[in-house]
Amino acid sequence: TIICWRGGAYAVEQVLDLVEPDLSRSGVQLQRELKDELHSRFDPGELGQILLNLTLNARDALQARSSERRLWVRMQRQANLGRIEVVDNGPGMTPEVLARIFEPFFTTKPVGQGVGLGLSVCYQLAERYSGKLSAESLPGQGSRFILTFPLEEPC
């Protein structure tokens, strides 16, 4: 069932509250910039699944960094779109890897640490709600994942 939910910042905060202790144990500093109240038909559980996957992938990528591991989660309104960004200062990705990250079963993780379905599922969930999941990255300069989705009138 697709529901109209209020409190986009609250739904995102819940996921961040869940993962923050794990991030902290991994030496990752989480910074939240949740500016706007968003109204969407996005299912809060599926939005949470996307955010959980993106934050845990960032945590894994940041383990390659020896100092200052940072993760930013930003949420804001841009005209009639909601926008959530998950940005890290990790090792980044080559253009070849970036081109394939949303393919099912593609992974850069060692055997036994991932099967390459997480980002593919997230991409499909975004599309289900007429949204879009994209990524930007350069080697040595971290990665930025951007989820955009249409906003609705308040319920």
Backbone hydrogen bonds, N-H to C=O, Kabsch-Sander energy under -0.5 kcal/mol:
donor,donor_aa,acceptor,acceptor_aa,energy
3,I,1,T,-0.5
5,W,3,I,-0.6
5,W,40,S,-2.1
8,G,38,L,-1.1
11,A,7,G,-2.4
12,V,8,G,-2.2
13,E,9,A,-2.8
14,Q,10,Y,-2.1
15,V,11,A,-1.3
16,L,12,V,-2.4
17,D,13,E,-3.0
18,L,14,Q,-1.6
19,V,15,V,-2.0
20,E,16,L,-2.2
23,L,19,V,-2.6
24,S,20,E,-2.8
25,R,21,P,-2.3
26,S,22,D,-1.3
27,G,24,S,-1.8
28,V,23,L,-2.9
29,Q,27,G,-0.5
29,Q,69,R,-3.1
30,L,28,V,-0.6
31,Q,71,L,-2.8
33,E,73,V,-2.8
35,K,33,E,-0.8
35,K,75,M,-2.1
36,D,75,M,-0.6
38,L,36,D,-0.5
40,S,5,W,-1.1
40,S,38,L,-0.5
47,L,43,D,-2.6
48,G,44,P,-2.4
49,Q,45,G,-1.8
50,I,46,E,-1.9
51,L,47,L,-2.5
52,L,48,G,-2.9
53,N,49,Q,-2.2
54,L,50,I,-2.5
55,T,51,L,-2.5
56,L,52,L,-2.4
57,N,53,N,-2.4
58,A,54,L,-2.0
59,R,55,T,-2.3
60,D,56,L,-2.2
61,A,57,N,-2.5
62,L,58,A,-2.6
63,Q,59,R,-0.7
63,Q,60,D,-0.9
64,A,61,A,-1.5
65,R,62,L,-1.9
69,R,27,G,-0.7
70,R,68,E,-0.7
71,L,29,Q,-2.7
72,W,87,V,-3.0
73,V,31,Q,-2.6
74,R,85,E,-2.4
75,M,33,E,-2.9
76,Q,83,R,-2.4
78,Q,81,L,-3.0
81,L,78,Q,-1.9
82,G,149,F,-3.3
83,R,76,Q,-2.3
84,I,147,L,-2.7
85,E,74,R,-2.8
86,V,145,F,-2.4
87,V,72,W,-2.7
87,V,85,E,-0.5
88,D,143,S,-2.5
89,N,70,R,-1.5
98,L,94,T,-2.8
99,A,95,P,-1.9
100,R,97,V,-1.7
101,I,97,V,-0.9
101,I,98,L,-0.5
103,E,100,R,-2.3
105,F,116,G,-1.6
106,F,103,E,-1.7
106,F,116,G,-0.9
107,T,105,F,-0.5
113,Q,110,P,-2.1
121,V,117,L,-2.7
122,C,118,G,-2.3
123,Y,119,L,-2.4
124,Q,120,S,-2.0
125,L,121,V,-2.5
126,A,122,C,-2.4
127,E,123,Y,-1.9
128,R,124,Q,-1.9
129,Y,125,L,-1.0
129,Y,126,A,-0.8
130,S,127,E,-2.0
131,G,126,A,-3.0
132,K,148,T,-2.6
134,S,146,I,-2.4
136,E,144,R,-2.6
138,L,142,G,-1.2
140,G,91,P,-4.0
141,Q,138,L,-2.4
142,G,90,G,-1.1
143,S,88,D,-0.8
144,R,136,E,-2.7
145,F,86,V,-2.6
146,I,134,S,-2.7
147,L,84,I,-3.0
148,T,132,K,-2.5
148,T,146,I,-0.5
149,F,82,G,-1.8
151,L,80,N,-2.2
152,E,39,H,-3.0
